[in-house]
Amino acid sequence: MTLDAPAAEPAARGRLVTPTFVLITVAALGYFTALGMHLPVLPRYVEDELGGSGLAVGVAVGAFAVSAALVRPAVGRLGDTVGRRPLAVVGGTIAAVSIAGYGLVASLPVLVGFRLLTGLGEAAFFVGVATAVQDLAPDDRRGEAASFFSTSIYGGLAIGPFLGEVLYRNGGAGRVWLVSAALAGVGAAVALLIPGHLGRAVPQTLVEGDVVPAAEAPRRRFLHPAAVMPGTILLLGLMGFAAFGSFLAIHLDDLGIDDAGPYFLLYGASVLVMRIVGARVPDRFGAVRTTTLSLLAIAVGCLTIAAVDAAAAIAVGTLVFSVGMSLLFPALFGLTVNTAPASERSHAVGTFSLFFDLSQGVGAPVLGIVVDLAGSDRAAFVTAAAIALGGLVMARIRLPRPGAAR
């Protein structure tokens, strides 16, 4: 295996939340707030200002995930060589520049093109910061580290949509794109302070006890095997988020509820609280039981949103849905990182996050087709619930049992 730089000090002495850990999380918070601003705005922009259909909404929302998915494994392998900081800085910069271009031309193909470019930046930024956090975490606290780090993701998803809604109503989509680009740029700037040694490999490889040049090392597969099954189950669960992020605002508009911001705020805040309060749940109860609970809650939440028109009931459905989403990622992410060798950690993270991209890049357009065929936005949530239940069955059968690798 590749001989990495020395392990980070926090992991060696058992500490988890350190100044460096907080720094990385702050960088991610700025970046994911930028992405969160798009959730209530992008679907309306495509439908109202570009005259797009349900399929067009799905394509525009999911386009950035397609390009991200295509490069995730390659970016992951790169991160095991050049380190985590270059990925985060370059990725955040690409995202900021591309987001600033969203409103330059009022054309769906141009918007999709910029979204694809955003995806390239997203792939690099996420792999860089997410792997850096795992580099700093003690081995027995990987799930907890993922939970705490993901407060930046869901903090961004709590703040971003609310901020995006306010800016859209007061200044239009153009103002949303500019502020979003600035926040992504802040994330890239803060990422400059990530320690340069994290993930930077020594250009030698240990093979059967002998040190040989890296060029002669065994070639890695495109997808890291430790991430394939956890990633597949993540994809199935995140179809619920594809429905929630792409069609909730439109669904609420159809019901006469013209402000989606509070629902996205409820979702993000609930996940944020659960990630903090329940940070040790994945490590204590294991991947199988935590994932089972998560997928069941996602299915129930989606069905509630689809079945009941009352604003309060949709809020309850959103709350239940958020509980499932809060536990799914850290359970499966911790399982993936603990199974992969340390020298291949970035590759495993890149492969795992590829499945997140597929859930949006493939899931959103597929759900858009379902919506167009059914003539109702409810169909997206019902379909997502059924897929989550399929993922639950797969998790019970295929994930390692408690006591095995977690």
C-alpha positions in Angstrom: 0.0 0.0 0.0 1.1 3.6 -0.5 3.2 5.1 2.3 1.3 8.2 3.4 2.5 11.2 5.3 2.5 10.8 9.1 -1.0 10.6 10.6 -2.5 13.8 11.9 -1.9 14.5 15.6 -5.6 14.7 16.6 -6.2 11.1 15.5 -3.1 9.9 17.3 -4.2 11.4 20.7 -7.9 10.5 20.4 -9.2 14.1 20.0 -11.8 14.7 17.4 -13.0 18.4 17.4 -9.8 20.4 17.0 -9.1 23.9 15.5 -8.2 22.2 12.2 -11.4 20.2 12.3 -13.5 23.3 12.9 -11.6 25.2 10.1 -12.4 22.5 7.6 -16.1 22.5 8.7 -16.3 26.3 8.3 -14.9 26.1 4.8 -17.6 23.5 4.0 -20.3 25.6 5.6 -19.7 28.5 3.3 -19.7 26.2 0.3 -22.8 24.2 1.1 -24.7 27.4 2.0 -24.0 28.5 -1.6 -25.4 25.2 -2.9 -28.3 25.3 -0.5 -29.4 28.7 -1.9 -30.3 26.9 -5.2 -32.8 24.5 -3.8 -35.9 26.7 -3.7 -34.8 29.0 -6.6 -33.5 26.8 -9.4 -36.7 24.8 -10.0 -38.8 28.0 -10.1 -36.2 29.8 -12.3 -36.4 26.9 -14.8 -40.2 26.6 -14.8 -41.1 30.3 -14.5 -38.4 32.2 -16.3 -37.1 29.6 -18.8 -40.5 27.9 -19.4 -39.2 24.4 -18.6 -41.2 21.2 -17.9 -40.8 18.8 -15.0 -38.1 17.0 -17.0 -36.3 20.3 -17.6 -36.4 21.0 -13.9 -35.0 17.6 -13.1 -32.2 18.0 -15.8 -31.2 21.4 -14.5 -31.2 20.4 -10.9 -29.4 17.1 -11.5 -26.9 18.2 -14.2 -24.1 19.2 -11.8 -24.3 15.8 -10.2 -23.8 14.0 -13.5 -20.4 15.7 -14.2 -19.5 15.3 -10.5 -20.2 11.5 -10.7 -18.1 11.1 -13.8 -14.9 12.5 -12.1 -15.4 11.5 -8.5 -13.3 8.3 -8.5 -10.5 9.9 -10.5 -10.6 12.9 -8.2 -10.4 10.6 -5.2 -7.3 8.8 -6.5 -5.7 12.2 -7.2 -6.5 13.3 -3.6 -4.4 10.3 -2.3 -1.4 11.7 -4.2 -1.5 15.5 -4.1 -3.3 15.8 -0.8 -6.7 17.2 0.3 -6.0 21.0 0.2 -5.5 21.3 -3.6 -8.8 19.5 -4.3 -10.8 21.8 -1.9 -9.2 25.0 -3.1 -9.4 24.3 -6.8 -12.9 22.7 -6.6 -14.4 25.6 -4.6 -12.9 28.1 -7.1 -14.4 26.3 -10.1 -17.8 26.1 -8.4 -17.7 29.9 -7.6 -16.9 30.9 -11.1 -19.5 28.6 -12.7 -22.3 29.7 -10.3 -21.6 33.3 -11.2 -22.4 32.4 -14.8 -25.9 31.0 -14.2 -27.7 34.2 -15.1 -25.5 35.4 -18.0 -27.8 33.9 -20.6 -31.5 33.1 -20.1 -31.2 29.7 -21.8 -31.7 26.2 -20.4 -28.8 24.7 -22.4 -26.4 27.4 -21.1 -27.6 26.9 -17.6 -27.1 23.2 -17.8 -23.6 23.8 -19.2 -22.7 25.9 -16.2 -24.3 23.3 -13.8 -22.1 20.7 -15.3 -19.0 22.8 -14.6 -20.3 23.4 -11.0 -20.3 19.6 -10.7 -16.6 19.3 -11.5 -15.8 21.8 -8.7 -18.2 20.1 -6.3 -16.6 16.7 -6.8 -13.1 18.0 -6.0 -14.2 20.3 -3.1 -16.3 17.6 -1.3 -13.7 14.8 -1.6 -11.0 17.2 -0.4 -12.7 18.4 2.8 -14.6 15.2 3.6 -11.4 13.1 3.4 -9.4 15.7 5.4 -11.9 15.4 8.3 -11.6 11.6 8.2 -7.8 11.9 8.2 -8.0 13.8 11.5 -10.5 11.4 13.2 -9.6 8.5 15.5 -10.4 5.1 13.9 -13.2 4.4 16.4 -14.9 7.8 15.8 -15.3 7.8 12.0 -19.1 7.9 12.2 -19.1 10.7 14.8 -16.6 12.7 12.7 -18.9 12.3 9.7 -21.9 13.5 11.8 -20.1 16.6 13.1 -18.6 17.4 9.7 -22.0 17.1 8.0 -23.3 19.9 10.2 -21.7 22.1 7.6 -23.6 20.4 4.8 -27.0 20.6 6.6 -26.2 23.9 8.2 -25.8 25.1 4.6 -29.0 23.4 3.6 -30.8 25.1 6.5 -29.4 28.6 5.9 -29.0 28.5 2.2 -32.6 27.9 1.0 -33.9 30.5 3.4 -31.4 33.0 2.2 -32.0 32.1 -1.4 -35.7 32.5 -1.0 -35.3 36.0 0.5 -32.9 37.1 -2.2 -35.0 35.7 -5.0 -38.1 37.5 -3.7 -36.3 40.8 -3.3 -33.8 40.8 -6.1 -34.5 38.0 -8.5 -32.4 34.9 -9.5 -29.5 37.1 -10.5 -28.9 38.2 -7.0 -29.1 34.6 -5.8 -26.4 33.5 -8.2 -24.0 36.3 -7.3 -24.3 35.8 -3.5 -24.0 32.1 -3.9 -20.9 32.4 -6.0 -19.3 34.7 -3.4 -20.0 32.2 -0.6 -18.5 29.3 -2.6 -15.4 31.6 -3.1 -15.2 32.1 0.7 -15.2 28.3 1.1 -12.3 28.0 -1.3 -10.4 30.8 0.4 -10.8 29.2 3.9 -9.7 25.8 2.4 -6.3 27.3 1.7 -5.7 26.9 5.5 -6.1 23.1 5.4 -2.8 21.4 6.4 -0.9 20.6 3.2 0.4 17.3 4.4 -3.0 15.7 4.8 -3.3 12.9 2.2 -0.1 13.7 0.4 1.5 10.4 -0.4 5.2 9.5 -0.4 6.0 8.4 -4.0 6.8 4.9 -3.1 4.6 1.8 -2.6 5.0 -1.2 -0.3 4.3 -4.4 -2.2 4.8 -7.7 -0.3 7.4 -6.2 2.0 9.5 -4.5 -0.7 9.6 -0.8 -1.5 9.1 -0.3 -5.3 8.5 2.8 -7.4 4.9 4.0 -7.4 4.8 3.6 -11.2 5.2 -0.1 -10.7 2.5 -0.4 -8.1 -0.7 -2.4 -8.8 -3.3 -0.3 -10.7 -6.4 0.6 -8.7 -9.9 -0.1 -10.0 -12.0 2.8 -11.1 -14.5 2.2 -8.2 -13.2 1.4 -4.8 -14.8 -1.9 -3.6 -15.3 -0.8 0.0 -17.7 2.0 -1.2 -19.8 0.1 -3.8 -22.5 -1.5 -1.6 -22.7 1.4 1.0 -22.8 3.8 -1.9 -25.6 1.9 -3.7 -27.8 2.0 -0.6 -27.0 5.7 -0.1 -28.2 6.3 -3.7 -31.5 4.5 -3.1 -32.1 6.5 0.1 -31.2 9.8 -1.4 -33.8 9.5 -4.1 -36.0 11.0 -1.4 -33.8 14.0 -1.3 -33.9 14.2 -5.1 -37.7 14.5 -4.8 -37.5 16.9 -1.9 -35.0 19.2 -3.4 -36.4 19.2 -7.0 -40.2 19.2 -6.4 -41.1 20.4 -2.9 -41.2 24.0 -3.9 -43.4 23.3 -6.9 -45.6 20.9 -4.9 -46.2 23.6 -2.3 -47.0 26.2 -5.0 -49.7 23.8 -6.4 -51.2 23.7 -2.9 -51.2 27.4 -2.6 -48.3 27.6 -0.2 -46.0 30.1 -1.9 -43.1 30.1 0.5 -40.9 26.9 0.6 -38.2 28.5 2.6 -39.5 27.5 6.1 -39.8 23.9 5.0 -36.2 23.8 3.8 -35.2 25.6 7.0 -37.1 23.0 9.1 -35.4 20.2 7.2 -31.9 21.6 7.4 -32.2 22.6 11.1 -33.7 19.2 12.1 -30.9 17.3 10.4 -28.3 19.7 12.0 -29.7 19.0 15.4 -29.9 15.3 14.9 -26.3 15.2 13.6 -25.1 16.8 16.8 -27.3 15.1 19.3 -27.1 11.7 17.6 -23.5 12.0 16.5 -22.5 8.7 18.2 -25.5 6.7 17.0 -23.8 5.2 13.9 -20.8 4.1 15.9 -22.8 2.7 18.8 -25.6 0.9 16.9 -23.7 -0.1 13.7 -24.4 0.5 10.0 -27.2 -2.0 9.5 -29.5 -0.9 12.3 -28.9 2.8 11.7 -29.4 2.5 8.0 -32.6 0.5 8.5 -34.1 3.2 10.7 -32.9 5.9 8.3 -34.5 4.4 5.2 -37.8 3.7 7.0 -38.0 7.3 8.2 -37.3 8.6 4.6 -40.1 6.4 3.2 -42.6 7.5 5.8 -41.7 11.2 5.4 -42.0 11.1 1.6 -45.4 9.3 1.8 -46.7 11.9 4.3 -45.6 14.8 2.1 -47.3 13.2 -0.9 -50.5 12.1 0.8 -51.6 15.0 3.0 -52.2 18.6 1.8 -52.2 20.4 5.1 -49.2 22.7 5.7 -48.8 21.3 9.2 -48.8 17.7 8.0 -46.2 18.4 5.3 -44.1 19.9 8.1 -44.4 16.7 10.1 -43.5 14.7 7.0 -40.5 16.9 6.5 -39.4 16.4 10.1 -39.7 12.6 9.9 -37.9 12.7 6.5 -35.1 14.8 8.1 -34.5 12.2 10.8 -33.9 9.5 8.2 -31.6 11.8 6.2 -29.6 12.8 9.3 -28.5 9.2 10.0 -28.1 7.7 6.6 -24.9 9.4 5.4 -22.8 9.1 8.6 -23.7 5.4 9.0 -22.7 4.4 5.5 -19.8 6.9 5.2 -18.2 5.6 8.4 -18.6 2.0 7.2 -16.9 2.9 3.9 -13.9 4.7 5.5 -13.3 2.0 8.1 -13.3 -0.7 5.5 -10.8 1.0 3.1 -7.0 1.1 3.7 -5.8 4.5 4.9 -3.7 4.9 1.8 -6.8 4.6 -0.4 -9.2 6.6 1.8 -9.7 9.5 -0.7 -10.4 7.0 -3.5 -13.0 5.3 -1.3 -14.6 8.7 -0.4 -14.6 9.7 -4.0 -16.4 6.5 -5.0 -18.9 6.7 -2.2 -19.8 10.3 -3.0 -20.2 9.3 -6.6 -23.4 7.6 -5.6 -24.7 10.8 -4.0 -24.2 12.4 -7.4 -26.0 9.6 -9.2 -29.0 10.1 -6.8 -29.3 13.7 -8.0 -28.0 13.5 -11.6 -30.0 10.4 -12.4 -32.7 10.6 -9.7 -33.9 14.1 -10.4 -34.5 13.6 -14.2 -36.1 10.2 -13.6 -38.4 11.6 -11.0 -39.1 14.4 -13.5 -40.2 11.9 -16.1 -42.4 10.2 -13.5 -44.0 13.6 -12.6 -44.7 14.3 -16.3 -46.2 10.9 -16.9 -48.3 11.0 -13.8 -49.3 14.7 -14.1 -48.6 15.3 -10.4 -45.6 16.3 -8.3 -46.8 13.8 -5.6 -45.6 11.0 -7.8 -42.0 12.0 -7.2 -42.4 11.5 -3.4 -44.3 8.2 -3.7 -41.7 6.8 -6.1 -38.8 7.9 -3.8 -40.5 6.2 -0.8 -40.8 2.9 -2.7 -37.1 3.1 -3.7 -36.1 3.8 -0.1 -37.9 0.7 1.0 -36.0 -1.3 -1.6 -32.8 0.1 -0.2 -33.9 -1.0 3.3 -34.2 -4.6 2.1 -30.8 -4.5 0.4 -29.2 -3.0 3.5 -30.6 -5.9 5.7 -29.2 -8.5 3.2 -25.9 -7.0 2.0 -24.4 -4.8 4.6 -22.0 -6.3 7.2 -23.7 -7.2 10.4 -22.9 -5.5 13.8 -19.6 -6.8 15.0 -18.2 -6.9 11.5 -16.6 -4.0 9.7 -18.5 -0.8 10.5 
